[in-house]
Amino acid sequence: MFAVTDINDTIARLKKHGAELIGEVVNYEDIYLLCYLRGPEGIMIALAEQLGEKSVKDVLENS
């Protein structure tokens, strides 16, 4: 998984090089936007964009 600052821009740039979005971009607990892409060689990667300042750790500690 790769952390990115703008997931939509990253997806657009990777698509220009032959990557395909697998499924859709999903919002996880209003903490991250997540997605999977398949590159032209068939390798899958995951992208994550953090939303705001809250982390997964913060959510788990407050559960």
DSSP file (Angstrom, degrees, kcal/mol; ACC not computed):
  #  RESIDUE AA STRUCTURE BP1 BP2  ACC     N-H-->O    O-->H-N    N-H-->O    O-->H-N    TCO  KAPPA ALPHA  PHI   PSI    X-CA   Y-CA   Z-CA
    1    1 A M              0   0    0      0, 0.0     2,-0.4     0, 0.0    46,-0.2   0.000 360.0 360.0 360.0 138.6    0.0    0.0    0.0
    2    2 A F  E     -a   47   0A   0     44,-2.7    46,-2.3    47,-0.0     2,-0.4  -0.949 360.0-134.7-115.8 132.7    1.2    3.5   -0.9
    3    3 A A  E     -a   48   0A   0     -2,-0.4     2,-0.3    44,-0.2    46,-0.2  -0.721  30.1-179.9 -83.4 131.3    0.2    6.6    1.0
    4    4 A V        -     0   0    0     44,-2.8    46,-0.5    -2,-0.4     3,-0.2  -0.894  32.5-140.9-129.0 159.6   -0.7    9.5   -1.4
    5    5 A T  S    S+     0   0    0     -2,-0.3     2,-0.3     1,-0.3    -1,-0.1   0.700  98.2  25.6 -93.6 -20.8   -1.8   13.1   -0.8
    6    6 A D     >  -     0   0    0      1,-0.1     4,-2.3    42,-0.1    -1,-0.3  -0.788  65.1-175.2-144.0  96.0   -4.4   13.2   -3.6
    7    7 A I  H  > S+     0   0    0     -2,-0.3     4,-2.5    -3,-0.2     5,-0.2   0.868  84.0  52.1 -64.2 -38.7   -5.8    9.8   -4.6
    8    8 A N  H  > S+     0   0    0      2,-0.2     4,-2.2     1,-0.2    -1,-0.2   0.905 111.5  46.4 -67.1 -40.5   -7.9   11.0   -7.5
    9    9 A D  H  > S+     0   0    0      2,-0.2     4,-2.4     1,-0.2    -1,-0.2   0.912 112.7  50.7 -65.4 -42.3   -4.9   12.8   -9.1
   10   10 A T  H  X S+     0   0    0     -4,-2.3     4,-2.4     2,-0.2    -2,-0.2   0.912 110.2  49.4 -62.4 -43.2   -2.7    9.7   -8.6
   11   11 A I  H  X S+     0   0    0     -4,-2.5     4,-2.5     2,-0.2    -1,-0.2   0.933 110.7  50.3 -61.2 -46.1   -5.3    7.4  -10.2
   12   12 A A  H  X S+     0   0    0     -4,-2.2     4,-1.2     1,-0.2    -2,-0.2   0.914 112.3  46.9 -59.6 -43.9   -5.6    9.8  -13.2
   13   13 A R  H  < S+     0   0    0     -4,-2.4     4,-0.4     1,-0.2    -1,-0.2   0.889 113.1  48.5 -67.3 -38.6   -1.8    9.9  -13.6
   14   14 A L  H ><>S+     0   0    0     -4,-2.4     5,-2.1     1,-0.2     3,-1.2   0.855 105.0  59.0 -70.2 -34.2   -1.5    6.1  -13.3
   15   15 A K  H ><5S+     0   0    0     -4,-2.5     3,-1.7     1,-0.3    -1,-0.2   0.846  97.1  61.4 -61.6 -33.3   -4.3    5.5  -15.8
   16   16 A K  T 3<5S+     0   0    0     -4,-1.2    -1,-0.3     1,-0.3    -2,-0.2   0.731 104.7  49.6 -64.1 -20.9   -2.3    7.4  -18.4
   17   17 A H  T < 5S-     0   0    0     -3,-1.2    -1,-0.3    -4,-0.4    -2,-0.2   0.245 133.0 -88.7-103.0  11.3    0.4    4.7  -18.0
   18   18 A G  T < 5S+     0   0    0     -3,-1.7    -3,-0.2     1,-0.3    -2,-0.1   0.490  76.9 144.8 100.5   4.4   -2.0    1.8  -18.4
   19   19 A A      < -     0   0    0     -5,-2.1     2,-0.4    -8,-0.1    -1,-0.3  -0.443  34.6-149.6 -74.5 150.8   -3.2    1.2  -14.9
   20   20 A E  E     -B   38   0A   0     18,-2.5    18,-2.6    -2,-0.1     2,-0.3  -0.981  14.7-123.9-122.7 133.4   -6.8    0.1  -14.2
   21   21 A L  E     -B   37   0A   0     -2,-0.4     2,-0.7    16,-0.2    16,-0.2  -0.590  21.5-145.0 -71.6 130.7   -8.9    0.9  -11.2
   22   22 A I  E     -B   36   0A   0     14,-2.8    14,-0.7    -2,-0.3     2,-0.4  -0.890  66.4 -34.5 -99.5 115.0  -10.2   -2.3   -9.6
   23   23 A G  E    S-     0   0A   0     -2,-0.7     2,-0.3    12,-0.1    -2,-0.1  -0.608 102.0 -54.8  75.7-129.5  -13.6   -1.6   -8.1
   24   24 A E  E     -     0   0A   0     -2,-0.4     2,-0.4    10,-0.1    12,-0.2  -0.896  52.3 -86.1-142.8 168.7  -14.0    1.9   -6.7
   25   25 A V  E     -     0   0A   0     -2,-0.3     2,-0.3    10,-0.1    10,-0.2  -0.692  50.2-159.8 -77.1 129.0  -12.4    4.3   -4.3
   26   26 A V  E     -B   34   0A   0      8,-2.8     8,-2.7    -2,-0.4     2,-0.6  -0.858  16.3-131.8-116.6 150.3  -13.9    3.7   -0.9
   27   27 A N  E     -B   33   0A   0     -2,-0.3     2,-0.8     6,-0.2     6,-0.2  -0.884  19.6-156.1 -99.2 118.0  -14.1    5.8    2.2
   28   28 A Y  E >>  -B   32   0A   0      4,-3.2     3,-2.8    -2,-0.6     4,-1.6  -0.856  69.3 -40.8-100.1 107.7  -12.9    3.9    5.3
   29   29 A E  T 34 S-     0   0    0     -2,-0.8    -1,-0.2     1,-0.3    -2,-0.0   0.716 101.5 -73.3  53.5  27.5  -14.4    5.4    8.5
   30   30 A D  T 34 S+     0   0    0      2,-0.3    -1,-0.3     1,-0.1    24,-0.2   0.761 125.9  93.3  55.8  25.8  -13.9    9.0    7.2
   31   31 A I  T <4 S+     0   0    0     -3,-2.8    20,-4.0     1,-0.4     2,-0.3   0.733  87.5  15.6-109.9 -42.5  -10.2    8.4    7.9
   32   32 A Y  E  <  -BC  28  50A   0     -4,-1.6    -4,-3.2    18,-0.3     2,-0.5  -0.967  54.9-141.7-135.7 148.4   -8.8    7.1    4.6
   33   33 A L  E     -BC  27  49A   0     16,-2.2    16,-2.5    -2,-0.3     2,-0.3  -0.953  36.6-173.0 -99.2 131.8   -9.8    6.9    0.9
   34   34 A L  E     +BC  26  48A   0     -8,-2.7    -8,-2.8    -2,-0.5     2,-0.3  -0.935  13.7 157.7-129.7 147.9   -8.6    3.5   -0.3
   35   35 A C  E     - C   0  47A   0     12,-1.7    12,-2.5    -2,-0.3     2,-0.4  -0.986  28.2-132.2-159.8 164.4   -8.4    1.8   -3.7
   36   36 A Y  E     -BC  22  46A   0    -14,-0.7   -14,-2.8    -2,-0.3     2,-0.3  -0.942  20.7-172.3-118.5 144.0   -6.7   -1.0   -5.7
   37   37 A L  E     -BC  21  45A   0      8,-2.7     8,-2.7    -2,-0.4     2,-0.5  -0.964  16.7-141.9-131.9 151.6   -5.2   -0.6   -9.1
   38   38 A R  E     -BC  20  44A   0    -18,-2.6   -18,-2.5    -2,-0.3     6,-0.2  -0.970  22.3-142.3-113.3 124.6   -3.7   -3.1  -11.6
   39   39 A G    >   -     0   0    0      4,-3.2     3,-2.2    -2,-0.5   -20,-0.1  -0.241  32.1 -95.4 -78.8 171.6   -0.7   -2.0  -13.5
   40   40 A P  T 3  S+     0   0    0      0, 0.0    -1,-0.1     0, 0.0   -22,-0.1   0.730 126.4  54.1 -62.3 -22.1    0.0   -2.8  -17.2
   41   41 A E  T 3  S-     0   0    0      2,-0.1     3,-0.1     0, 0.0   -22,-0.0   0.396 123.1-104.9 -90.6   2.3    2.2   -5.7  -16.1
   42   42 A G  S <  S+     0   0    0     -3,-2.2     2,-0.3     1,-0.3   -23,-0.0   0.428  73.8 141.8  91.3  -0.2   -0.6   -7.2  -14.0
   43   43 A I        -     0   0    0     -5,-0.1    -4,-3.2     1,-0.0     2,-0.4  -0.596  43.1-140.4 -78.5 132.9    0.8   -6.1  -10.6
   44   44 A M  E     - C   0  38A   0     -2,-0.3     2,-0.3    -6,-0.2    -6,-0.2  -0.752  21.8-179.9 -94.0 139.5   -1.8   -4.9   -8.1
   45   45 A I  E     - C   0  37A   0     -8,-2.7    -8,-2.7    -2,-0.4     2,-0.4  -0.941  17.3-140.1-131.9 158.4   -1.1   -2.0   -5.8
   46   46 A A  E     - C   0  36A   0     -2,-0.3   -44,-2.7   -10,-0.2     2,-0.4  -0.932  12.2-158.6-118.0 143.7   -3.2   -0.2   -3.1
   47   47 A L  E     -aC   2  35A   0    -12,-2.5   -12,-1.7    -2,-0.4     2,-0.4  -0.932   5.8-170.5-120.2 145.4   -3.4    3.5   -2.5
   48   48 A A  E     -aC   3  34A   0    -46,-2.3   -44,-2.8    -2,-0.4     2,-0.5  -0.996   6.9-168.9-137.8 131.0   -4.4    5.3    0.6
   49   49 A E  E     - C   0  33A   0    -16,-2.5   -16,-2.2    -2,-0.4     2,-0.3  -0.980  22.7-135.2-116.9 120.3   -5.1    9.0    1.2
   50   50 A Q  E     - C   0  32A   0     -2,-0.5     2,-0.5   -46,-0.5   -18,-0.3  -0.557  14.4-148.0 -75.7 136.5   -5.5   10.1    4.8
   51   51 A L        -     0   0    0    -20,-4.0     3,-0.3    -2,-0.3    -1,-0.0  -0.916  57.3 -30.7-105.4 124.4   -8.4   12.4    5.5
   52   52 A G  S    S-     0   0    0     -2,-0.5   -21,-0.0     1,-0.2   -22,-0.0  -0.215  94.6 -60.5  67.8-158.2   -8.0   14.9    8.3
   53   53 A E  S    S+     0   0    0      2,-0.1     2,-0.2    -3,-0.0    -1,-0.2   0.572  97.7 106.3-102.3 -13.2   -5.8   14.3   11.3
   54   54 A K        -     0   0    0     -3,-0.3     2,-0.2   -24,-0.2    -3,-0.2  -0.488  52.7-160.0 -74.5 136.8   -7.6   11.3   12.8
   55   55 A S     >  -     0   0    0     -2,-0.2     4,-1.7     1,-0.1     5,-0.1  -0.653  33.4-106.8-108.7 168.5   -5.7    8.0   12.4
   56   56 A V  H  > S+     0   0    0      1,-0.2     4,-2.6    -2,-0.2     5,-0.2   0.896 121.7  57.7 -58.8 -39.7   -7.0    4.4   12.7
   57   57 A K  H  > S+     0   0    0      1,-0.2     4,-2.4     2,-0.2    -1,-0.2   0.906 103.5  52.5 -57.6 -43.1   -5.2    4.2   16.0
   58   58 A D  H  > S+     0   0    0      1,-0.2     4,-1.3     2,-0.2    -1,-0.2   0.906 110.6  47.4 -59.9 -42.8   -7.3    7.1   17.3
   59   59 A V  H  < S+     0   0    0     -4,-1.7     3,-0.3     1,-0.2     4,-0.2   0.921 112.5  48.5 -65.9 -44.5  -10.5    5.4   16.3
   60   60 A L  H >< S+     0   0    0     -4,-2.6     3,-1.0     1,-0.2    -2,-0.2   0.873 109.9  52.0 -65.6 -37.3   -9.6    2.1   17.8
   61   61 A E  H 3< S+     0   0    0     -4,-2.4    -1,-0.2     1,-0.2    -2,-0.2   0.792 111.5  47.5 -68.8 -27.3   -8.5    3.7   21.1
   62   62 A N  T 3<        0   0    0     -4,-1.3    -1,-0.2    -3,-0.3    -2,-0.2   0.310 360.0 360.0 -96.5   8.3  -11.9    5.5   21.3
   63   63 A S    <         0   0    0     -3,-1.0    -1,-0.2    -4,-0.2    -2,-0.1   0.457 360.0 360.0 -83.4 360.0  -14.0    2.4   20.6
